[in-house]
Amino acid sequence: MAHAEPPLRRPPGERARPPVQPGRVLLIAAAMLFLGLFLLLPLLAVFTQALAKGVSAYLAAISDPMAWAAIKLTLWVAAIAVPFNLVFGVAAAWAIAKFEFRGKSTLITLIDLPFAVSPVIAGLMFILLFGAHGWFGGYLREHHIKVVFAVPGIVLATIFVTFPFIARELIPVMQAQGKDDEETALSLGATGWQTFWRVTLPNIRWGLLYGVLLCNARAMGEFGAVSVVSGHIRGLTNTMPLHVEILYNEYNYTAAFAVASLLALLALLTLAGKSFLEWRQPELRRAGSHAQGAGGNARGAGVGNARDRTVREKS
Amino acid sequence: MPRLARRVVPGFGLTLGYTMLYLSLIVLIPLSAVFIRSLGLGSAHFWDVVTAPRVLASLRLSFGASLIAALINVTFGLIVAWVLVRYTFPCKRLVDAMVDLPFALPTAVAGIALTALYAPNGWLGRGLTPLGITVAFTPLGIVVALTFIGLPFVVRTLQPVLEDLDREVEQAAATLGATALQAFVRVILPALWPALLTGFGLAFARAVGEYGSVIFIAGNMPMKSEIAPLLIVTKLEQYDYAGATAIAVVMLVLSFALMLGINALQNWALSRHGAR
């Protein structure tokens, strides 16, 4: 009977499809409507509002000295915070991916902790530590060191908020790579550092860039944590997102959206770079936590693989 | 080299030591400062602060709006992930890349953009206001902002699971006479539960702490549209460190408990449906 009805089975080469898809068009429409409403429209709104009063008003707004000071500070903060988290990310991934030790999964959970903390609380922590009435407040005042309501506080808050990004991306990448390459290099007489620079780093470079990209986007765009510790001193402790807020609250909408459009461009560049890296190395899409997500399963699998590998080596 | 025999790859002590040191300095010590500071309040004072009507209202709003936003994201995130994995359509790669926009777009930018859209004279507000729906400067606006913020989490947790799903099981269900809806509810959905829960938990946790995108659209009226993170900032601006710390501790404990609960639920779902 089955032979009498040819369309039931397709030739093996052809992609199998469910026979009828009554909901297909409806589902695609629903998804596009949702994404259009929540992603595309806000993005369009930023650029149209920024250019609402013409290109010259736009250019004037982003060349304002206060805007420039904010741009420069934002770049500085990211330039300090990202390398700190980069070194940490590499060290943590090395320890977690290359070795077995007790408490490893607890350590991974602790690394993720900043994702579960509100940015506002992140700022509050540093005020409790370094503020006028904080634990180290007296010491800092005696030595005329300003942390809170100054650039060091902004950097610290940014480091906290972006803490897990690079480690989170590198751990699965390094776990997938195992340690065979390193062991070969070492057995051929390379030193530990030579092995790291010449073998490990080239192996993980795409994953590393991926983490840096995501870390940088969040570092430049962080608002809540930085807002709490910054003190909002114009030209001094005002980052770009804070400058957007100030302009907006002064009803200077064109200028606010002009500065915001620069941040939106940064976001689009980040997405483009991210897509490029995922195209270069498709595993990044899955192995990575997507910055803050999806870690659970991928992590479990990764740790499992590492464990299997050691078992194999021991036997 | 006698050490080679035991551990070939070097640097364990250095990297683990540095990891622990950095983790302690940046995360553990600052975070414990919040808890230790709150101990200094005394239990009676602590209780007075966190049970003040304004604080309770803000916590209710933060967790309630986050719950609604996370549920919206579960529903539409499932549809978006499904469409991206199963169907082909023009510009699919671009759409896929755009899903991450809320991760990349600074929250303050999202906040003012959404406010501009939903304000009574905005593109969407103009259409909604005559219908009697006000989004901007109401709790509804908070839900909109939190939906935006949590959008990628559910999509990105579901996508890999959907890609791995064995289609033969669905086809078997169809062969056995199941309708598309039956196959979805009985065959596909059970396999997706753990990922849906993870996505929900991540979106919810992010939404609870969110500040930047919400404060522009919320209106920030005490008792009505004031979220808990904003109340922390307000107390800090009034130099009420004790009050700010107490609210922070409640939020931290609730979020951590929630994440643990969702983790446990996820493990339970995983073991029940015996996913690999």
Chai-1 contact restraints between the chains, C-beta under 6 A:
chainA,res_idxA,chainB,res_idxB,connection_type,confidence,min_distance_angstrom,max_distance_angstrom,comment,restraint_id
A,L27,B,I79,contact,1.0,0.0,6.0,A-B,restraint_1
A,L27,B,V83,contact,1.0,0.0,6.0,A-B,restraint_2
A,I28,B,V83,contact,1.0,0.0,6.0,A-B,restraint_3
A,I28,B,Y87,contact,1.0,0.0,6.0,A-B,restraint_4
A,I28,B,F89,contact,1.0,0.0,6.0,A-B,restraint_5
A,A30,B,I79,contact,1.0,0.0,6.0,A-B,restraint_6
A,A31,B,I79,contact,1.0,0.0,6.0,A-B,restraint_7
A,A31,B,V80,contact,1.0,0.0,6.0,A-B,restraint_8
A,A31,B,V83,contact,1.0,0.0,6.0,A-B,restraint_9
A,F34,B,F76,contact,1.0,0.0,6.0,A-B,restraint_10
A,F38,B,F148,contact,1.0,0.0,6.0,A-B,restraint_11
A,F38,B,L151,contact,1.0,0.0,6.0,A-B,restraint_12
A,L39,B,M98,contact,1.0,0.0,6.0,A-B,restraint_13
A,L39,B,L101,contact,1.0,0.0,6.0,A-B,restraint_14
A,L41,B,L117,contact,1.0,0.0,6.0,A-B,restraint_15
A,P42,B,A113,contact,1.0,0.0,6.0,A-B,restraint_16
A,P42,B,L114,contact,1.0,0.0,6.0,A-B,restraint_17
A,A45,B,A113,contact,1.0,0.0,6.0,A-B,restraint_18
A,A45,B,A116,contact,1.0,0.0,6.0,A-B,restraint_19
A,A45,B,L117,contact,1.0,0.0,6.0,A-B,restraint_20
A,V46,B,A113,contact,1.0,0.0,6.0,A-B,restraint_21
A,Q49,B,A116,contact,1.0,0.0,6.0,A-B,restraint_22
A,F88,B,Y22,contact,1.0,0.0,6.0,A-B,restraint_23
A,A91,B,T15,contact,1.0,0.0,6.0,A-B,restraint_24
A,A91,B,Y18,contact,1.0,0.0,6.0,A-B,restraint_25
A,A91,B,T19,contact,1.0,0.0,6.0,A-B,restraint_26
A,A92,B,T19,contact,1.0,0.0,6.0,A-B,restraint_27
A,W94,B,T15,contact,1.0,0.0,6.0,A-B,restraint_28
A,A95,B,T15,contact,1.0,0.0,6.0,A-B,restraint_29
A,A95,B,L16,contact,1.0,0.0,6.0,A-B,restraint_30
A,A95,B,T19,contact,1.0,0.0,6.0,A-B,restraint_31
A,K98,B,V9,contact,1.0,0.0,6.0,A-B,restraint_32
A,F99,B,F12,contact,1.0,0.0,6.0,A-B,restraint_33
A,L113,B,V27,contact,1.0,0.0,6.0,A-B,restraint_34
A,A116,B,A205,contact,1.0,0.0,6.0,A-B,restraint_35
A,A116,B,S255,contact,1.0,0.0,6.0,A-B,restraint_36
A,A116,B,M259,contact,1.0,0.0,6.0,A-B,restraint_37
A,S118,B,G209,contact,1.0,0.0,6.0,A-B,restraint_38
A,S118,B,P229,contact,1.0,0.0,6.0,A-B,restraint_39
A,P119,B,Y211,contact,1.0,0.0,6.0,A-B,restraint_40
A,V120,B,Y211,contact,1.0,0.0,6.0,A-B,restraint_41
A,V120,B,P229,contact,1.0,0.0,6.0,A-B,restraint_42
A,V120,B,I232,contact,1.0,0.0,6.0,A-B,restraint_43
A,V120,B,V233,contact,1.0,0.0,6.0,A-B,restraint_44
A,I121,B,A248,contact,1.0,0.0,6.0,A-B,restraint_45
A,L124,B,A244,contact,1.0,0.0,6.0,A-B,restraint_46
A,L124,B,A248,contact,1.0,0.0,6.0,A-B,restraint_47
A,M125,B,P30,contact,1.0,0.0,6.0,A-B,restraint_48
A,M125,B,A33,contact,1.0,0.0,6.0,A-B,restraint_49
A,M125,B,V34,contact,1.0,0.0,6.0,A-B,restraint_50
A,L128,B,A33,contact,1.0,0.0,6.0,A-B,restraint_51
A,L128,B,R37,contact,1.0,0.0,6.0,A-B,restraint_52
A,L129,B,P30,contact,1.0,0.0,6.0,A-B,restraint_53
A,L129,B,A33,contact,1.0,0.0,6.0,A-B,restraint_54
A,I159,B,I26,contact,1.0,0.0,6.0,A-B,restraint_55
A,F160,B,I26,contact,1.0,0.0,6.0,A-B,restraint_56
A,F163,B,I26,contact,1.0,0.0,6.0,A-B,restraint_57
A,K179,B,V9,contact,1.0,0.0,6.0,A-B,restraint_58
A,E182,B,V9,contact,1.0,0.0,6.0,A-B,restraint_59
A,E183,B,V8,contact,1.0,0.0,6.0,A-B,restraint_60
A,L186,B,V8,contact,1.0,0.0,6.0,A-B,restraint_61
A,G192,B,P10,contact,1.0,0.0,6.0,A-B,restraint_62
A,G192,B,G11,contact,1.0,0.0,6.0,A-B,restraint_63
A,A217,B,A104,contact,1.0,0.0,6.0,A-B,restraint_64
A,G221,B,P106,contact,1.0,0.0,6.0,A-B,restraint_65
A,F223,B,T107,contact,1.0,0.0,6.0,A-B,restraint_66
A,F223,B,A108,contact,1.0,0.0,6.0,A-B,restraint_67
A,F223,B,G212,contact,1.0,0.0,6.0,A-B,restraint_68
A,G224,B,Y211,contact,1.0,0.0,6.0,A-B,restraint_69
A,G224,B,G212,contact,1.0,0.0,6.0,A-B,restraint_70
A,P241,B,P106,contact,1.0,0.0,6.0,A-B,restraint_71
A,P241,B,A108,contact,1.0,0.0,6.0,A-B,restraint_72
A,V244,B,A108,contact,1.0,0.0,6.0,A-B,restraint_73
A,E245,B,A108,contact,1.0,0.0,6.0,A-B,restraint_74
A,Y248,B,I112,contact,1.0,0.0,6.0,A-B,restraint_75
A,A260,B,V109,contact,1.0,0.0,6.0,A-B,restraint_76
A,L263,B,P106,contact,1.0,0.0,6.0,A-B,restraint_77
A,L263,B,V109,contact,1.0,0.0,6.0,A-B,restraint_78
A,A264,B,V109,contact,1.0,0.0,6.0,A-B,restraint_79
A,A267,B,A104,contact,1.0,0.0,6.0,A-B,restraint_80
A,A267,B,L105,contact,1.0,0.0,6.0,A-B,restraint_81
A,T270,B,A104,contact,1.0,0.0,6.0,A-B,restraint_82
A,L271,B,A97,contact,1.0,0.0,6.0,A-B,restraint_83
A,L271,B,D100,contact,1.0,0.0,6.0,A-B,restraint_84
A,L271,B,A104,contact,1.0,0.0,6.0,A-B,restraint_85
A,S275,B,A97,contact,1.0,0.0,6.0,A-B,restraint_86
A,R286,B,P160,contact,1.0,0.0,6.0,A-B,restraint_87
A,H290,B,R156,contact,1.0,0.0,6.0,A-B,restraint_88
A,A291,B,F103,contact,1.0,0.0,6.0,A-B,restraint_89
A,G293,B,F153,contact,1.0,0.0,6.0,A-B,restraint_90
A,G293,B,R156,contact,1.0,0.0,6.0,A-B,restraint_91
A,G293,B,T157,contact,1.0,0.0,6.0,A-B,restraint_92
A,G293,B,L202,contact,1.0,0.0,6.0,A-B,restraint_93
A,A294,B,R156,contact,1.0,0.0,6.0,A-B,restraint_94
A,A294,B,T157,contact,1.0,0.0,6.0,A-B,restraint_95
A,G296,B,T198,contact,1.0,0.0,6.0,A-B,restraint_96
